[in-house]
Amino acid sequence: MPSSHNDRMKIALVQTHMSDSVDANLAHALEAMRTAAQSGAELIVFPEVQLSPFFPQYPGRDASRYAMRLDGPEARALQNECARLGVWASPNLYIERDGKRFDTSLLIDDRGRLVGTQEMIHIAQAEKFYEQDYYAPGDRGFQVFDTPMGRIAIVVCFDRHYPESIRTQALRGADLVLVPTANTTAEPAEMFDWEIKVQAFQNSVAVAMCNRCGVEGNMEFSGRSLVCGPNGETIAQAGAYDELLLADVDLGAVPAVRAGRPYTQLRRPDVYA
């Protein structure tokens, strides 16, 4: 692992399909972690609700069998694998806490410790995205985590459609924003690419968006996971199917880009509504 902040790092995005079986999805995730580690990845990122089918496509169902706990066996298995492989990982699980359930990303370090969590803040409610039937809105705000690789933040799926989300993380000093997501082929793929690239450019931050793929019920997930740099440039992009997308990201460039293009520093919040 790099010993100082803001260094070049290798990131792996596990773009994959999901089955109805939590155990099978977990086994697949652990195998992907091993492959990513063998490829030199230091940070491994997964799509949204990676251990279950995308149950929010159906309104009002009982999803209790997919609810997990931060101290449960699934999270522990992922933590143990991080420790065994000596890698960081950001899985996204359907987490139950304090009587509520959240769409939650974890950040696990290379010793298997839970560094922190990020819950989805804005909760969609639309056809095939009946997420308010299942997710409570995150009540802990946006988090930025100090790591040996740089400052890492997470913006969960629907949150990325709100410019305030990535902007808030950048203002808090994030070098890299991870976006676990569930984008479908029915949605505007090119627009979603540009949405990430423009926000990376405007906020001088690297962004890595990891998507699902495959067909589940009436939804086809589009893949096209994307890593872009702080100038909005595409570093790596996946195709439509299962793929381990590897990318070298220079987090050391982020502070220099931000200083040289001072969009965030010249903001005038006093005149914003």
N, C-alpha and C positions, 0 to 999 in steps of 0.2 A: 504493500500500500504506500502511496506517497506520504511523506512525513510532514508536509507543509500545505497550507491552504493554497488554493488557486493554482492547480497544476493540471497537466494533461492527464486525461483518464479515459479508460475504455468502458463503454456502457453497452449492455445487452438488453434489447427489448424482445420479450417472449410473446410474439404474435401467434396466437393459437386459437383453435376451436375448443369448445367445452362440451362435455357430455352431461347427462342427468346425474351421474354418480360423483359425489364429493370425493370419495376415495380414489376413483380413477383420475379425476382432475388433479388431486393432490400429488399422486404418483407421477403424473405427467409433468407437473411443475417442478418436482424435485429432480427428475431426469433432465429437464431443461436447464436447471441450475448447474448440474454437473457438466453438461455440454458447454454452457456459457463460461464456466470457470476454466475448463480445459482450453477455451479459446482466449483466455487472458482477461476476461471481463472482471472489472472491479465492483461494478454496480449492476444489478439485474432488476429490470422493471417488468411488471405484469399488467395485463388489461384489467378493466373494471370487473368486480365480483367474479374473480377468476376460478373459484372452486364450485360454481353452480351454473346451471343454465340461466339465461337471462329471463328470470321469472317476471320482471316488471312489464313484459310485453302483454301480460294478461291482467285485467283489473280484478282487484279484490280477492285474490286467492290466499290460501294459507301457505306461507313460505317459511314456517317455523323450522322445518327440517334443514333449511340452509343457514339458519342463524347460528353464529359462532361467538365465542368469547375470546378476549385477548389472552386469557390464560388457558385456553382450550387446546386440545391435541393438534388441531390443524396449524394454528399459529406457532405452537411449540415445535412441530416438525420442521416448519420453515426456518425458525430460529436455529434449531440444531444443525440444519444443513448449512446455513450461513457460517456457523462456527466451524463445522467440519471442513468446509471448502475455503474458509478465510475470505469470504466475499460479503459485500453489502447487498441488500435486496429491498425492494419496495413492492410487496404484494398488496392486493386490494381485496378485502373480505367484507362479508355482511355481518357486522359486529353488533351484538346486543350488549347494552350498557345502561344501567340505571333504569331498567324497565322500558327502554326505547331501543330501536334498531337503526343503525347508521350504515351508509355506504362509506367504508373506512379504508384508507391507505395506511399501511404501516411502514416505518423505516427501521430496518434491522441492521446492526453493524456487523463487522467481520468477526466478532466474538460471540455473535448470537444474541446480543442484548437489544431490547426494544428501545430505540432512541426516542421515538415519539410516534404520534398518529395525526392524520389529517382527515377530517370528515367532510363529506360534500355539504356545502353551505346552501346552495340554491337547489331546490328539488323540483324537477319537471313534472308536469301532469298533462300528457297529450297522448294521442293514439299510439299504441305500442310502447309508450313510455309512461306507464301509470305509476310513476315512482313515489308519488305522495301516498299511495296505498301501502307502501312498504318502508320508506325511509323517513326518519325524522330529520329535520334540518340541523346541521352541525351547530353546536352552541359554544364552541371554543375558539371561533375565529380562525384566521390564517396563521400558520406556523412556518418558521424558517429554522432549519436545523444546521448547526455547525458540524462539519465533518472534516476529516483529514484531506478530503478531496476538494473542499470548497463549501459554500453555503447552499444547501439543497432545500427546495420547497416543493410542495405538491398542490396541484389544482385538479380536483376530481371531476372528470367528465363534463357534465352540464355547466359547471362553474366557469369553464373556459370561455363560454359565450358571453360572459360579463367582463368587459375590459377591466373592471375594478379588481378582479381576482388576480390576474397575472401582474397588473400594475402594483397592487398592494404588496405582493411578494417581492417584486423588484425594489420597491421603495424600502423594504425591510432588509435589502442587501442580498437577495438571492442571486447566486451565479447560475443556477440550473433549476428549472421548474419541470417537474415530472407530471404528465397528464395521462392517467389511466382512463380508458374510454371504451364506449360501445357504439361505434358509428356503423351505419348500415348503408347498403348500396342504394337505398331509396333516398338517401340524403345527399346534399351537394358536395361531393368529394373534393372538387377543386377549391370550392369556397372554404372548406374546413382546413385544407392545406394552407391557404393564404391567411386564414384567420390566425393560425399559429405563427406563420412566418412574419406577418405584420406586427403581431404583438411582441415577438422576439426583437424585431427591429426597433419598435417604438420604445421598448423598455430596456434595450441593451442587455438581454438575458438569453442564455441558451435554453431551449425547450425540447423535451423529448415526450412525444405522445405515443402511447402503446395501445393498440386496438385489438379487439377480438376479430376472428374470421370464422367462416363456416355458416351453415344454415341451422337455425333453431326455430321450429314452429313456422311462423309466417315472416320471420326476419332473416335476412342474409347480411352478415357483418362483412364489412368491406376491406378489412386489413389496412394497407397503406400507412402503417405506422411510420412516424416521421421524427427525425432528429434535425434540428436547425440551430445555427449559431447565433451570436448576439447581433450580427448584421442582417439577420433574416435569411441567411444562406442555407440551402439544403445540404446537410452533411451526409445523411443517409435516408433512404426511404424503402420500405418493404413493398412487396407485391400484394396480391389478393389472398394468398393462402398461408398455411402454417409456415413460419419463418423465424429464425433467430437472427434478428437484425443487430449487427455489431457496428459501433461507431466510436471514433476517437474524438473526444470533445476537449478543447483547450479552455478550461475554466480560467486559466491565467489571463486570457485575453479579455475577459468580461469587464473587469474594473477599468482597463485602459480604454475599451470601446465606450463605456459609460462616461468616462471623463472627457473623451474626445468629442462625443456627441451628446451634449448635456440636456437632453430632452427632459429627463426626470428632475434635474436640478433647477430648471427654469420654469417649472410649473407655478401657476398662480391660483392656489386653492381659494384665495379670498374672493375671486370673481366667479367661481363655479357655483352653480345652483345647488 
